[in-house]
Amino acid sequence: MKKFSKRLKTIRGFTLIELMIVVAIIGILAAIAVPNFMIYQCKTKQTEVKTNLYSISTLQETYFIENDIYASNLNNIGFQLMGGTARYNYTITAGGTFTGFTAQGTGNIDKDVAIDDWRINSTSNLSASNDDCD
């Protein structure tokens, strides 16, 4: 019996304080990592609108070369969304023969009240009038 009780005293586990310190460190790391991950995820979703607007711009320029006028809707230039559901709605505003166009992609990528709104014009200038990730 003495051997057993002596051996029991030498076995040492973690104290409650040590476990609480580990939990606190994990909590601090999670508090730093989760917001950064959410921003990264939002920026990744925005690549859809940027890629599609550049595609619309290229299709518009091709249409202009062939017809000497910019198209006033997406069907005229043959724009089709790739993949499943789109996060954005796309529209074109054409200003006539030589005045250019503006294509717009609008969506709500993180289900809050702020809308993500991106535009590209005939000079391929891509800009966000409202960036939902910021």
C-alpha positions as CSV (number, residue, x, y, z in Angstrom):
1,M,0.0,0.0,0.0
2,K,2.9,2.3,0.7
3,K,4.3,1.8,-2.8
4,F,0.9,2.7,-4.3
5,S,0.4,5.9,-2.3
6,K,4.0,7.0,-2.9
7,R,3.5,6.5,-6.7
8,L,0.3,8.4,-6.6
9,K,2.0,11.4,-5.1
10,T,4.6,11.5,-7.9
11,I,2.0,11.6,-10.7
12,R,1.3,15.2,-11.4
13,G,-1.4,16.6,-13.6
14,F,-2.4,20.1,-14.8
15,T,-3.6,22.6,-12.3
16,L,-6.8,24.5,-12.8
17,I,-4.8,27.7,-13.2
18,E,-2.7,26.2,-16.0
19,L,-5.8,25.1,-17.8
20,M,-7.4,28.5,-17.5
21,I,-4.3,30.2,-18.9
22,V,-4.5,27.8,-21.9
23,V,-8.2,28.6,-22.4
24,A,-7.5,32.4,-22.2
25,I,-4.7,32.1,-24.8
26,I,-7.0,30.2,-27.2
27,G,-9.7,32.8,-26.6
28,I,-7.3,35.7,-27.5
29,L,-6.0,33.9,-30.6
30,A,-9.6,33.3,-31.7
31,A,-10.5,36.9,-31.1
32,I,-7.7,38.0,-33.4
33,A,-8.1,35.3,-36.1
34,V,-11.9,35.3,-36.6
35,P,-12.3,38.9,-37.8
36,N,-9.3,38.6,-40.1
37,F,-10.8,35.4,-41.6
38,M,-14.2,37.1,-42.1
39,I,-12.5,40.0,-44.0
40,Y,-10.5,37.5,-46.1
41,Q,-13.6,35.6,-46.9
42,C,-15.5,38.8,-47.9
43,K,-12.6,39.9,-50.2
44,T,-12.6,36.4,-51.8
45,K,-16.3,36.7,-52.6
46,Q,-15.6,40.1,-54.2
47,T,-13.4,38.5,-56.9
48,E,-16.7,37.3,-58.5
49,V,-17.9,40.8,-59.3
50,K,-14.4,42.0,-60.3
51,T,-13.9,39.1,-62.7
52,N,-17.4,39.4,-64.2
53,L,-17.1,43.2,-64.6
54,Y,-13.8,42.8,-66.5
55,S,-15.5,40.2,-68.6
56,I,-18.4,42.5,-69.4
57,S,-15.9,45.3,-70.3
58,T,-14.1,43.0,-72.7
59,L,-17.3,41.9,-74.3
60,Q,-18.5,45.5,-74.6
61,E,-15.3,46.5,-76.4
62,T,-15.7,43.6,-78.8
63,Y,-19.3,44.5,-79.4
64,F,-18.2,48.1,-80.0
65,I,-15.6,47.1,-82.6
66,E,-18.1,45.0,-84.5
67,N,-21.1,47.4,-84.3
68,D,-19.7,50.9,-83.7
69,I,-22.0,51.3,-80.6
70,Y,-21.9,50.0,-77.1
71,A,-24.6,47.4,-76.1
72,S,-27.4,48.5,-73.8
73,N,-28.0,45.1,-72.2
74,L,-26.1,42.0,-71.2
75,N,-27.9,39.8,-73.7
76,N,-26.6,41.7,-76.7
77,I,-22.9,41.1,-75.7
78,G,-23.5,37.4,-74.8
79,F,-22.6,37.7,-71.1
80,Q,-23.5,34.6,-69.1
81,L,-22.7,33.9,-65.5
82,M,-20.5,30.9,-64.9
83,G,-21.2,28.4,-62.2
84,G,-24.2,28.3,-59.9
85,T,-25.9,31.1,-58.1
86,A,-24.5,34.6,-58.4
87,R,-23.9,36.9,-55.5
88,Y,-24.3,40.0,-57.6
89,N,-26.8,41.5,-60.1
90,Y,-25.3,43.0,-63.2
91,T,-26.5,45.9,-65.3
92,I,-25.1,48.0,-68.2
93,T,-25.7,51.7,-68.9
94,A,-24.6,52.7,-72.4
95,G,-24.1,56.3,-73.3
96,G,-24.5,56.0,-77.1
97,T,-22.0,55.6,-79.9
98,F,-18.8,57.1,-78.6
99,T,-19.5,58.2,-75.1
100,G,-18.8,54.9,-73.4
101,F,-20.6,52.6,-71.0
102,T,-20.8,51.8,-67.3
103,A,-21.4,48.3,-66.0
104,Q,-22.5,47.8,-62.5
105,G,-22.5,44.8,-60.1
106,T,-24.6,45.1,-57.0
107,G,-25.0,42.5,-54.2
108,N,-25.1,41.7,-50.5
109,I,-22.3,39.2,-49.9
110,D,-22.4,39.1,-46.1
111,K,-26.2,39.4,-45.5
112,D,-26.1,42.7,-43.6
113,V,-27.7,46.0,-44.5
114,A,-24.7,47.3,-46.5
115,I,-24.7,46.7,-50.2
116,D,-21.6,45.9,-52.2
117,D,-21.6,48.1,-55.3
118,W,-18.9,47.9,-58.0
119,R,-18.6,49.7,-61.4
120,I,-16.4,49.5,-64.4
121,N,-16.4,52.0,-67.3
122,S,-15.3,52.0,-70.9
123,T,-11.8,52.9,-69.9
124,S,-11.6,49.7,-67.7
125,N,-11.6,51.8,-64.5
126,L,-12.9,49.5,-61.8
127,S,-14.2,51.1,-58.6
128,A,-16.4,50.4,-55.6
129,S,-19.0,53.1,-54.8
130,N,-19.8,51.0,-51.7
131,D,-17.4,48.3,-50.5
132,D,-19.2,45.9,-48.2
133,C,-16.0,44.5,-46.8
134,D,-14.7,47.8,-45.4
